[in-house]
Amino acid sequence: MYPNFYYLFKDWFGVEWNFLRVVNSFGFFVAVSFILGAWLLTVELKRKGKEGIFKPTEETIEVGKPAGMGELIVNFLIGFILGFKLLGLFLMGNLSTINPQEYIFSSQGNWLAGIGLGLLLAFLKWREKDKQKLAKPEKRVIRVWPHDRVGEITTIAVVFGILGAKLFDTFENWDSFVKDPSSIFSMSGLTFYGGLICAGIALWWYTKKHNINFWHFTDVLGPIMMMAYGTGRIGCQVSGDGDWGIYNSAFKTSSAGGIFPAAQGEFQQVLANNAPFFSSHGSHHAFFPKPGALSFLPDWFFAYDFPHNVNEFGTPLDGCTGAYCMHLPAPVFPTSLYEIIVCLILFGILWMMRKRIRIPGLLFGIYLVFNGLERFIIEKIRVNVKMNFLGMEITQAELISFGLIILGVIIIIYSWKKNKPVSPVAKTP
């Protein structure tokens, strides 16, 4: 596992660059998923704009005005935060002793760097506006296409996605939150469905505000969200953030790491040897040896102990000193790996279908069914907090994923009956 890029570069290239400790592996792949998503969103919105499906809206802007005090203050604050925290981090000296996640939400930083960068950004904004200044500011009417709004759409998705993911994770792990309320500021512990629901509500409001057809917009988003989820799961797998499955008792690990086949019954000995750990973290397991038809796959595809995981969860690894020296005493199903593969395949299917399906809302309904089925099935071997719902012991994700399947089916039926197929009309935005 690579908690951050320092360990990745050290393992792959033999270099020890301390500044890479600030590049969190999980956060990096979340960022990649949003960047790829924004690019694909731009491509698809432009395509549908050329087909005449999306229309521009007119907005009145005022040009030639000097920079206002509000603009200068906003730019100063952005520069101050970046300088105080980001530049401050590199100016602190020994990066090997700093936990970047704890540092971001602490009061530590460099005031001089913050004020300096803040003044620089404020000056650059003033100079930009001064070059465009007219003797008499004038109003102009411009046409804004949906693809021109991708920056705003992505920002809304990021902000409300992270807030929703953190909020739902807090509800799901309420006892842990009560013990450590400050964990709400940590980037660990994010629930995908919380982000999906909250970001979805925010984007619905945004499309209504800017007269963007909601059904066509969701058809664009469906495949992209599947891609983003699969890409984000790479971060879970690479960092070992705890999104793994139940124990696979058909395999075992040594105290120094590594995966080996185990006979039936050996798992009980593992439980006995690590009783303190399993007594507080559970021992739900399934015996699933490597099938003969899949013998070409490595053992870690079926069971993995997540050595050096970012949460420092498990028992100590022999011969390892310093941070991130823990691994699971019994290997688990690497469910994040399975989700990467399945979701990227489903993305490919949805992406190929996007030009063939002409009924608005239909593709989005299919996405919801795919999403719900994938998550509902994987939950059977994932580790998650269960809750009592109508006398059943289920996880929050199982409940929401089942709801998404039903909602997807309803949208498919509704779209098929109510929405008429849309034929492309060549128009150039």
DRENDOLUM-559908 format. One record per residue (C-alpha): x, y, z. Coordinates in steps of 0.05 Angstrom, whole numbers, plus 32768, in hexadecimal, padded with zeros to 4 digits. Layout:
# DRENDOLUM-559908
XYZ
...
//
This chain:
# DRENDOLUM-559908
800080008000
801580477FF3
7FF680798025
801580B27FFE
804280BB7FC2
808280BD7FEC
807B80727FF8
806780647FB0
80A580877F93
80D180687FC8
80B980227FB6
80B7802A7F6A
80F380587F5D
811D80537F9D
8119809E7FAA
810580C07FEB
80E681047FDB
80C6811D801A
809A81517FF7
807281177FD9
80578107801E
8023813D8014
800681197FD7
7FD380EA7FF7
7FC680AD7FCB
7F7C80AB7FD8
7F7380F57FCE
7F9C80F37F8E
7F6E80C07F6D
7F3080E57F85
7F4D81237F63
7F5C80FB7F24
7F1580E17F22
7EF981297F25
7F2A81427EF0
7F1981097EC0
7ED081137ED0
7ED4815D7EC0
7EF7814F7E7E
7EC4811A7E68
7E8B81477E7E
7EA6817F7E51
7EAC814F7E17
7E6581347E1E
7E4481777E2B
7E6681937DEC
7E4F81567DC4
7E07815E7DDA
7E0B81A87DCE
7E20819B7D86
7DE5816B7D7F
7DB681A27D94
7DA2817F7DD5
7DBF81B47E03
7DB281FE7DF7
7DD9823B7E0F
7DBD826E7E3F
7DC982B97E3A
7DE982DF7E73
7DF883287E7C
7E3E83397E95
7E60837C7EA2
7EA583857E84
7ED983BA7E8F
7ECE83C17EDA
7F0B83C67F07
7F1683907F3B
7EE583967F74
7EF883917FBD
7ED3834E7FC2
7EFC832F7F8A
7F3D83477FA9
7F2A832C7FED
7F1682E87FD1
7F5782E27FAA
7F7F82F77FE7
7F5D82C38012
7F69828C7FDE
7FB2829F7FDA
7FB882A58026
7F9C825F8032
7FC882407FFC
800682648014
7FF8825A805E
7FEB820F8057
800B81F58017
804982208014
804C821E8060
804F81D2805D
808D81D38031
80AE8209805B
80A681E2809C
80E581B98092
80E1816E80A1
80A48156807B
80B0810E8092
8095812180D7
8055814380BE
8011812280B3
7FF5814A8078
7FAD813B8089
7FB4815280D1
7FDD818E80BB
7FA781A7808A
7F7381AD80C2
7FA381C880F6
7FB682108106
7FFD820480EC
8016822B80AF
804282638098
802482A980A1
805882CB8075
804D829B803B
800182A38043
800282EF8043
803482F1800A
800E82C37FDC
7FCC82E47FEF
7FE783297FDB
8003830C7F9B
7FC182EE7F84
7F9B832D7F97
7FCD83577F6E
7FC883287F32
7F7B832D7F33
7F80837A7F38
7FB1837C7EFD
7F86834D7ED3
7F4983797EDD
7F7183B97ED3
7F8783A27E8E
7F3E83957E7B
7F2583D77E99
7EFB84047E6C
7EEF844E7E74
7EA5843D7E79
7E9383F57E8D
7E6083D57E5F
7E2F839C7E63
7E3183637E31
7E0583277E24
7E2A82E57E1C
7E13829E7E0C
7E27826A7E40
7E2482207E2C
7E2081E87E5F
7E6881D27E50
7E7E82197E64
7E64820A7EA9
7E8E81CB7EB5
7EBB81EF7EE7
7E7F82037F11
7E5F81BE7F0A
7E9F819B7F20
7EA881CA7F5C
7E6181BC7F73
7E6B81717F6A
7EAC81737F92
7E92819E7FCB
7E4F817D7FD5
7E6B81387FC4
7E9F813B7FFC
7E6E815B802D
7E398126801F
7E6C80ED8022
7E8681068065
7E4081128081
7E2780CC806E
7E6680AC8089
7E5C80D180CB
7E1580B680D0
7E2C807080BF
7E64807180F3
7E42809C8128
7E64807B8163
7EA980888146
7E9680D08138
7E7E80DB817F
7EC180C0819A
7EE980ED816B
7EC08127814E
7EFE8145812E
7EFE810A80FD
7EC9812F80D5
7F02815B80BA
7F2A811E80A3
7F2A8108805A
7F2580BF8071
7EDF80A28076
7EB780B7803A
7E7680968025
7E6C80977FDA
7E2080967FDD
7E1E80D2800B
7E4780F97FD7
7E1B80DF7F9E
7DDA80F57FBF
7DF181397FD8
7E16814B7F97
7DDA81327F6F
7DAA81617F94
7DDA819C7F8B
7DE2818E7F41
7D9781877F38
7D8F81CD7F55
7DC781E77F28
7DA981CB7EE8
7D6681E97EF9
7D86822D7F07
7DAA822E7EC3
7D74820D7E98
7D9C81CE7E89
7D6F81937E78
7D7581667EB5
7D6981237E93
7D9C81307E5C
7DCD81497E90
7DC6810A7EBA
7DD080DF7E7C
7E1381027E74
7E2580FA7EBD
7E1380AF7EC5
7E4F80907EA0
7E7E80C57EBC
7E6980B77F04
7E76806D7EF9
7EBC807D7EDF
7EC980AD7F1A
7EB480787F4C
7EE180437F2D
7F1C80737F2A
7F11808B7F71
7F1380427F88
7F5A803E7F6F
7F6C806E7FA7
7F4980407FD9
7F7180047FC1
7FB480277FBB
7FB180488000
7F8D80108025
7F59803F8043
7F2E80098063
7EFD7FFE8029
7F0A7FB48027
7EE27F758030
7ED87F3F8063
7F107F0D8072
7F1D7ED6803F
7F2F7E9B806B
7F497E74802F
7F897E9D8035
7FB87EB3806C
7FF07EE58076
80317EE3809E
80477F1880D0
80777F33809B
803F7F398067
80307F0F8029
7FF47EE48015
7FF37E988019
7FBD7E63800E
7F9F7E498050
7F7C7E088060
7F357E08807A
7F377E1480C5
7F797E3A80C7
7F537E7B80CE
7F3F7E668115
7F887E638128
7F927EA9810C
7F577EC18137
7F777EA28174
7FBC7EC08166
7F9F7F06815D
7F657F03818E
7F6B7F4C81A7
7F667F668160
7F2B7F3B8149
7F057F45818A
7EFE7F8F817A
7EFB7F8C812E
7ED17F4F811E
7EE27F0F80F9
7EAD7F0980C2
7ECB7EDD808C
7EBE7EAF8051
7EE87E758036
7EF47E837FEC
7F327E627FCF
7F4D7E767F8A
7F227E547F54
7F487E287F24
7F2F7E507EE8
7F4F7E8E7F07
7F917E6E7F1C
7FB77EA07EF0
7FA37ED97F1F
7FD07EE97F5C
7FB97ED57FA2
7FB27F1E7FB6
7F787F257F85
7F4F7EF87FB3
7F6C7F0D7FF7
7F997F45800D
7FB57F5D804F
7FBE7FA7803C
80047FB18058
80187FF98068
7FD080108063
7FC2805A806C
7F96804F80A9
7FCE802A80CD
7F9A7FF480DC
7FAA7FAD80F0
7FE67F8D8112
80307FA0810C
80597F8880D0
809A7F6680E2
80D87F8C80CE
80B37FCE80C3
80C0800D80EB
80A2805280E8
805E806580CD
802F803880A6
804B7FF780C1
80097FD180CA
7FE57F9B80A3
7FA87F7080AC
7FB67F3080D4
7F887F0A80A4
7F7F7F1C805A
7F3D7F398042
7F197F3C7FFF
7F367F7A7FDA
7EF17F947FC8
7F0B7FD87FB1
7F337FB27F7B
7EF47F8E7F65
7ECD7FD07F62
7F047FF07F38
7EFE7FB97F04
7EB27FB47F04
7EA47FFF7F03
7ED5800E7ECB
7EB67FD67EA2
7E707FF27EB0
7E8A80377E9D
7EA1801B7E5A
7E5C7FFC7E4F
7E38803D7E60
7E6880667E36
7E5A803A7DF9
7E0F803F7E05
7E0D808B7E0B
7E0680997DC0
7DD680607DB3
7DA280737DE8
7D7980AF7DD3
7D4380AF7E08
7D5380E47E3D
7D5D80C67E83
7D63807E7E6B
7DAF807A7E6F
7DAF80997EB5
7D7C80667ECC
7DA9802E7EB2
7DE3804E7ED7
7DBD804D7F18
7DAB80037F10
7DF47FF27EFF
7E0D801B7F3A
7DDB7FFD7F6B
7DE67FB57F55
7E327FBC7F58
7E327FD97F9E
7DFA7FAB7FB9
7E207F6D7FA3
7E657F847FBC
7E477F968000
7E3E7F4C800D
7E897F458017
7E9A7F8B802F
7EA67FA28075
7E737FD6808A
7E4A7FEB80C5
7E067FC880C5
7DC57FE780DD
7D807FCD80ED
7D4D7FDE80B8
7D077FBF80BC
7D257F8480E3
7D5D7F7980B1
7DA87F8280BE
7DC17FA98082
7DF57FDE8073
7DE68025805F
7E048017801A
7DD77FDA800F
7D9A80038020
7DAD803D7FF2
7DC580107FB9
7D837FE97FBB
7D5F802B7FB8
7D8980417F7C
7D7780017F57
7D2C800E7F62
7D3580587F50
7D5B80447F11
7D2580147EFB
7CF0804A7F07
7D17807D7EDE
7D21804A7EA5
7CD7803B7EA2
7CC380847EA8
7CF5809A7E73
7CE080637E43
7C9680767E49
7C9980C27E51
7CD880DC7E2F
7CDD80DD7DE3
7D1E80C97DBF
7D4881067DAD
7D6981077D68
7DA981307D62
7DA681717D3B
7DE8818C7D24
7DF781CE7D48
7E3A81EC7D59
7E40820C7D9E
//
